[in-house]
C-alpha cells in the first residue's frame, strides 16, 4: 500500500493522491509511505523516484544494520523499529531530499501511523518546524525511538520483581528468569546501540540537509538513545549481580547440605564398624553367648552417636 501526503506551495495538505499523478515541481514537498508494498509498488522506487539501485536493493533485503548513505541529492536512512512482542528489530527505510520523504517498511507500524498523523497536525497548526521533509523524517525517528522505552521499562519491572522473589522461588527458577531477562536485554541492545551510532553520525554530519535548529531536535533523539543504552548497561550489570548472588546462594545451600550429610556419615561410621564386627560369621565370639550382649551393643552405639553429635555441635559444625 502506498499513501501520499502532498503540501502545496500555499501550505495546503492533500492526502491519498495517486503517486504517479504527482508532479514534484507542483508541490512544496511530498511524503510517500510504502507500507507492506507489492512488487509493482516497489518498482516505483526506480521508475518514479529513480533511486540508486543499491539503495533499492537494501530496501528489498532485510535486515540491514542502521546506516546513512548519500546518493547525490538524496540521503538514504536504514532505521530499526522494535517489535514489542518479540523485541526483534524491524527495518524502516527513509529516502530524504529537499522535495520529498519516502518511507519504506515491510510491516505495518503504529509508530509510522503516529508520525503520519503528527506531521499532518503540525502542518495544519503551522506550529514548530515548517513541516518539510526533514521535519517529517525527524518525527519518524522520534516515534521509533520512543517505542524503545516501554519495552525497557517492562524488563526493569521484571528485574525488580526478581529481587523480591529470592525467598519464595527456587534458585533454578530464579536463574532461568534472570537469563531470560538478560537475553531480552541483549536483543534490545542489538537494536538500540546501532541506532545510537547512526544518530550520532546524523547529528555530526555536514551532508545531512538540516539547519542548526533541526540538529537540536536530532540531538534530543540522540540523548534519548544515550539514556537507553545507559539503562541497558545498568540493567545488564544488575542481572549479573543477581546471577552471582543466586550462584552464591545455591553454593551456600549446597555447602550446608554437604555439611549435614558429612556429619550424619561421620556419626554412623563407628556404628557401622561395630555392626560390621558383630555381623561377622565367626563361631567363637564371647559376646554372642551373653544374654545382654545385644542390648549392650545397642547402648554403646547410642552413646557413641549422641556423644559425637554433641561434640560436633559444641565444635560449631552446625553454625
Helices and strands as residue ranges (DSSP letters): E 2-7, E 13-15, G 19-21, G 24-26, E 29-35, H 39-42, H 44-47, H 53-60, E 67-71, E 74-82, E 89-96, E 100-105, H 110-125, H 133-164, H 171-204, H 212-278, G 286-289, H 293-314
